[in-house]
Amino acid sequence: MTDPQARDTRGIALLLASLSALGPFSIDTYLPSFPDIAEKLHATPIQVQQTLSAYLFAFAAMTLWHGAIADCFGRRRVILWALLLFGLASAGCLFAQTIQQLWFWRALQGMTAGAGIVISRAIVRDLFDGPAAQRLMSQITMMFALAPAIAPVIGGWLQQAFGWRSIFAFLVVSTAGLWFACFKQLPETLVPEKRQSLKPAYLGRTYWQVLSSPRFLLACAALSLNFSGFFIYVLSAPVFLMHHLGLPETAFLWLFGPAMSGLLCGSWVSGRLAGRRSAGFAVALGYGVMSTAALLNLTISLSLPPGLPWSVLPLFVYTIGMSIAMPSLTLFALDPFPAQRGLAASCQTFFQSGFNGLSAAVIAPLLWDSTRTLAGGMVLLMSAGLLAALAHRKLRLLPG
């Protein structure tokens, strides 16, 4: 007989995963359209790449505020307004006539898309603690993994059939459906007596408390660097797949399928570990798997020409390790601030999305010239993340 509480948990996990996936979906779906956008809007490849940078930097800047606003006004109200504005921004992208207009509307998309991932993390901590929170985070990650896998496939089909504008029409329709689901199903998890002030003095003190915490910063650095070791391949997908591997615009599943399958497997493992082994064990296991994958990737890129399936196999293994470590590192960052979970989640997402913006604007273009440089970048980014995680562990184990 099915446990009603488990059924309810799966329901909220599905809704929170959909909200969290909105940001990645608006990145991955239009990647197959980069050449068409450049041709139709008379733009250079770098100018089209900057539509991604505009999105990511705006995403990062606004995530600092989503959580604080949700701590003041409640989770549900902020989510509904953010979805409405994201849908309007997607309609703006649909009708953009120049690359500059597309930059503007993509930036507005970025400003609103972050509400889903920030407030979803806060809702998890509103509802659960300890292993239960880790288990729900893992369920969300497992469901979330499907979006980046199918988004570029859908984008490739739409691009081939109707052109690049159809992708933003799809985002308008899907956002409207998500808004309706949240309106009907999303509960308010922050009771009025626990809401926080938006007064500048209070916010200034609280932001300083969070952003000056070494434990918080090190956990965020580990998360961001681990993710960037994989994300450089997402950012370089048109070059990696279409140039280095010689695949068509409908073949993006070769990258996103293995990677998201790894994310799914790792999240399942993390959920199984919750309550059985410590969060520190999960982080250590995740880094062991990521290290193996990064070194395998570098070895393959140095010894074999680019090709399938060997050039994408290490990404499957890497994302297994990344998603085993991710839920525990996420909770490590939020746990020191139980009264300001929304604001802390905002700062965490700001940190990661700001680094993603840097990866899009600088790191990925520096690395995408060959599969060897991409593999070397993965090793360096993952190694830096490991150092941050080790430093965090040392602080976490200090008495007091």
C-alpha positions in Angstrom: 0.0 0.0 0.0 1.4 3.4 -0.9 2.3 5.8 1.9 0.2 9.0 1.5 3.1 11.1 2.9 5.4 9.6 0.3 2.9 10.3 -2.4 2.5 13.9 -1.2 6.3 14.3 -1.2 6.6 13.1 -4.8 3.9 15.7 -5.7 5.7 18.6 -4.2 9.0 17.3 -5.5 7.6 17.3 -9.1 6.3 20.9 -8.7 9.5 22.2 -7.2 11.6 20.3 -9.9 9.5 22.0 -12.6 10.2 25.4 -11.0 13.9 24.7 -10.7 14.1 23.5 -14.3 12.7 26.7 -15.7 16.1 28.3 -15.7 18.1 25.4 -17.3 15.2 24.9 -19.8 15.5 28.5 -21.0 19.2 27.9 -21.6 19.3 24.5 -23.2 16.2 24.7 -25.5 17.6 27.3 -27.8 21.2 26.1 -28.1 20.5 24.2 -31.4 19.2 27.6 -32.9 22.4 29.6 -32.5 23.4 29.4 -36.2 19.8 30.3 -37.3 19.6 33.2 -34.9 23.0 34.5 -36.2 21.7 34.3 -39.8 18.3 35.7 -39.2 19.3 38.6 -37.0 22.5 39.3 -38.9 24.7 38.7 -35.8 28.1 37.1 -35.2 28.5 33.9 -33.3 29.9 35.8 -30.4 27.0 38.2 -30.3 24.6 35.2 -30.2 26.7 33.7 -27.4 26.2 37.0 -25.5 22.4 36.3 -25.4 23.4 33.5 -23.0 25.8 35.8 -21.0 23.0 38.5 -20.7 20.7 35.9 -19.4 23.1 34.4 -16.9 24.4 37.7 -15.5 20.9 39.0 -15.0 19.9 35.7 -13.5 22.8 36.1 -11.0 22.1 39.7 -10.1 18.4 39.1 -9.4 18.8 35.9 -7.4 20.2 38.0 -4.6 16.7 39.4 -4.1 14.3 36.5 -4.9 14.8 34.9 -1.5 14.7 38.1 0.6 11.4 39.1 -1.2 10.0 35.6 -0.6 11.1 35.7 3.1 9.0 38.9 3.4 5.9 38.3 1.2 5.8 34.5 1.2 6.9 31.8 -1.3 3.7 31.4 -3.3 3.0 35.0 -4.2 6.6 35.6 -5.4 6.6 32.5 -7.5 3.4 33.4 -9.3 4.6 36.9 -10.2 8.0 35.7 -11.4 6.3 33.1 -13.7 4.1 35.8 -15.1 7.0 38.1 -15.9 9.1 35.3 -17.3 6.3 34.4 -19.7 6.1 38.1 -20.9 9.9 38.1 -21.4 9.7 34.9 -23.5 7.1 36.6 -25.7 9.5 39.5 -26.1 12.2 37.1 -27.3 9.7 35.6 -29.7 9.1 39.0 -31.4 12.7 40.4 -31.2 13.9 41.9 -34.5 17.5 42.6 -33.6 20.2 40.9 -31.6 20.2 43.9 -29.2 16.5 43.4 -28.5 17.1 39.7 -27.9 19.8 40.6 -25.4 17.3 42.8 -23.5 14.5 40.2 -23.4 17.0 37.4 -22.5 18.2 39.5 -19.6 14.6 40.0 -18.4 14.1 36.2 -18.6 17.2 35.8 -16.5 15.9 38.3 -13.9 12.8 36.2 -13.4 13.8 32.6 -14.0 15.9 32.4 -10.8 12.9 32.7 -8.5 12.0 29.0 -9.1 15.3 27.5 -8.1 15.9 29.9 -5.2 12.5 29.6 -3.6 12.3 25.8 -4.3 15.4 25.3 -2.1 13.8 27.5 0.7 10.6 25.5 0.5 12.5 22.3 1.0 14.0 23.7 4.2 10.6 25.1 5.3 9.2 21.6 5.1 11.9 19.2 6.2 15.2 18.8 8.1 18.1 16.4 8.0 17.9 13.2 6.0 14.3 14.0 4.9 15.5 17.3 3.4 18.4 15.5 1.6 15.9 12.9 0.3 13.5 15.5 -1.0 16.4 17.5 -2.6 17.5 14.2 -4.3 14.0 13.6 -5.6 13.8 17.1 -7.0 17.2 16.6 -8.7 16.1 13.3 -10.2 13.0 14.9 -11.8 14.9 18.0 -12.7 17.4 15.9 -14.6 14.9 15.2 -17.3 14.5 18.8 -18.3 18.1 19.5 -19.6 18.0 16.1 -21.3 14.9 16.7 -23.3 15.1 20.5 -23.7 17.7 20.6 -26.6 16.0 17.7 -28.3 12.7 19.6 -28.3 14.7 22.7 -29.4 16.3 20.8 -32.3 12.9 19.5 -33.5 11.3 22.9 -33.3 14.3 24.6 -35.0 14.2 22.1 -37.8 10.4 22.4 -38.3 9.7 26.0 -37.6 12.9 28.0 -36.9 14.2 29.7 -33.9 11.2 31.8 -32.9 9.1 28.7 -32.3 11.4 27.8 -29.3 10.3 31.0 -27.5 6.7 30.4 -28.4 7.1 27.0 -26.7 8.5 28.7 -23.6 5.5 31.0 -23.5 3.0 28.1 -23.6 4.9 25.9 -21.1 5.3 28.8 -18.6 1.6 29.5 -18.8 1.0 25.8 -17.9 3.4 25.9 -15.0 1.8 29.1 -13.7 -1.6 27.4 -13.6 -0.2 24.4 -11.9 1.4 26.5 -9.2 -1.8 28.6 -8.8 -3.7 25.4 -8.1 -1.2 23.2 -6.3 1.7 25.2 -4.7 1.1 25.7 -0.9 2.4 28.6 1.1 5.1 27.2 3.4 6.2 30.3 5.2 3.8 31.3 8.0 3.3 35.0 8.6 5.0 35.0 12.0 8.2 33.7 10.4 8.4 36.4 7.7 11.4 38.7 7.6 11.8 42.4 7.1 12.8 44.2 3.9 14.2 47.2 5.7 17.6 48.2 4.3 19.4 48.0 7.6 18.2 44.5 8.4 18.9 43.3 4.9 22.4 44.8 4.9 23.3 43.1 8.2 21.8 39.8 7.0 23.5 39.8 3.6 26.8 40.6 5.2 26.3 37.8 7.7 25.7 35.3 4.9 28.2 36.6 2.3 31.0 36.8 4.9 30.5 33.3 6.3 33.5 31.2 5.3 31.5 28.0 5.6 28.8 29.4 3.3 31.3 30.7 0.7 33.3 27.5 0.6 30.2 25.3 0.2 29.0 27.6 -2.6 32.5 27.6 -4.3 32.5 23.8 -4.2 29.0 23.6 -5.8 29.8 26.2 -8.5 33.2 24.7 -9.5 31.9 21.2 -9.6 29.0 22.3 -11.8 31.1 24.4 -14.1 33.3 21.3 -14.8 30.2 20.0 -16.6 28.6 23.2 -17.6 31.4 24.3 -19.9 30.3 21.4 -22.2 26.7 22.8 -22.1 27.9 26.3 -23.0 30.1 24.8 -25.7 27.5 22.4 -27.0 27.1 23.9 -30.5 30.9 23.8 -31.1 31.5 20.5 -29.2 28.7 18.6 -31.0 28.4 20.2 -34.4 32.0 21.1 -35.0 34.2 18.6 -33.0 31.9 15.6 -33.3 30.3 16.5 -36.6 26.7 16.0 -35.5 23.6 17.7 -36.8 21.4 20.2 -34.9 19.0 17.4 -33.9 21.7 15.3 -32.2 22.1 17.3 -29.0 20.8 14.3 -27.0 24.3 12.8 -27.5 25.5 15.3 -24.9 22.5 15.9 -22.7 21.2 12.3 -22.6 24.3 10.7 -21.0 24.9 13.7 -18.7 21.4 13.9 -17.4 21.2 10.1 -17.0 24.3 10.5 -14.8 22.5 13.2 -12.9 19.5 11.0 -12.4 21.6 8.0 -11.2 23.7 10.1 -8.8 20.5 11.7 -7.3 19.1 8.2 -6.8 22.3 7.2 -5.0 22.2 10.4 -2.8 18.6 9.7 -1.9 19.5 6.1 -0.9 22.4 7.4 1.2 20.3 9.9 3.2 19.8 8.7 6.7 22.1 5.7 6.1 25.5 7.4 5.8 26.6 10.9 6.7 26.4 13.9 4.4 30.2 14.1 4.5 30.4 10.5 3.2 28.1 11.5 0.2 30.4 14.5 -0.6 33.5 12.3 -0.4 32.0 9.6 -2.7 30.9 12.3 -5.1 34.4 13.7 -5.5 35.8 10.2 -5.9 33.5 9.6 -8.9 34.1 13.1 -10.3 37.9 12.7 -10.1 37.7 9.4 -11.9 35.6 10.8 -14.7 37.7 14.0 -15.1 40.9 12.0 -15.4 39.3 9.5 -17.8 38.0 12.4 -19.9 41.5 13.9 -20.1 43.1 10.6 -21.0 40.6 9.9 -23.8 40.9 13.4 -25.3 44.7 13.0 -25.4 44.8 9.5 -26.8 41.8 9.3 -29.2 40.3 11.6 -31.9 36.9 13.2 -31.0 34.1 10.7 -31.6 31.1 8.8 -30.2 30.6 7.4 -27.7 34.0 7.8 -26.0 33.9 11.7 -26.0 30.6 11.8 -24.1 31.0 8.8 -21.8 33.0 10.6 -19.1 30.2 13.2 -18.8 27.9 10.5 -17.7 30.3 9.4 -15.0 31.1 13.0 -13.9 27.4 14.0 -13.5 26.9 10.9 -11.3 29.5 12.1 -8.9 28.4 15.7 -9.1 24.8 14.9 -8.2 25.8 12.6 -5.3 27.6 15.5 -3.7 25.2 18.3 -4.7 22.3 17.8 -2.2 24.7 17.6 0.8 26.7 20.6 -0.3 23.5 22.6 -0.9 22.3 21.9 2.6 25.7 22.7 4.1 25.4 26.2 2.6 21.9 26.8 4.0 22.1 25.2 7.4 23.9 28.0 9.3 21.0 30.4 8.5 17.7 28.7 9.6 15.8 32.0 10.1 16.9 33.4 6.6 16.7 30.4 4.4 15.2 32.3 1.4 17.9 35.0 1.6 20.7 32.4 2.0 19.3 30.4 -0.9 19.4 33.6 -2.9 23.0 34.3 -2.1 23.9 30.7 -2.9 22.2 30.9 -6.3 23.7 34.3 -6.9 27.2 32.8 -6.3 26.6 29.8 -8.6 24.8 31.7 -11.4 27.4 34.5 -11.3 30.1 31.9 -11.9 28.0 30.4 -14.6 27.9 33.8 -16.3 31.7 34.0 -16.0 31.9 30.6 -17.6 29.7 31.6 -20.5 31.4 34.9 -21.2 35.1 33.9 -20.6 35.9 30.3 -19.6 33.9 28.3 -22.2 35.1 30.5 -25.2 38.7 30.0 -24.0 38.3 26.2 -23.8 36.0 25.2 -26.7 38.7 25.1 -29.4 39.3 21.4 -28.8 38.1 18.4 -26.8 41.5 18.4 -25.1 41.2 21.9 -23.7 37.6 21.2 -22.6 38.8 18.1 -20.7 41.7 20.0 -19.1 39.2 22.7 -18.0 37.0 20.0 -16.4 40.0 18.7 -14.4 41.1 22.1 -13.2 37.5 23.2 -12.2 36.8 20.0 -10.4 40.1 20.1 -8.5 39.4 23.6 -7.3 36.0 22.5 -6.1 37.6 19.6 -4.2 40.0 22.0 -2.5 37.0 24.2 -1.5 35.1 21.2 -0.1 38.1 20.1 1.9 38.5 23.5 3.4 34.7 23.6 4.2 35.0 20.2 5.9 37.9 21.4 8.1 35.8 24.4 9.2 32.7 22.3 9.8 34.6 19.9 12.1 36.1 22.7 14.2 34.6 22.8 17.8 32.0 25.6 18.3 
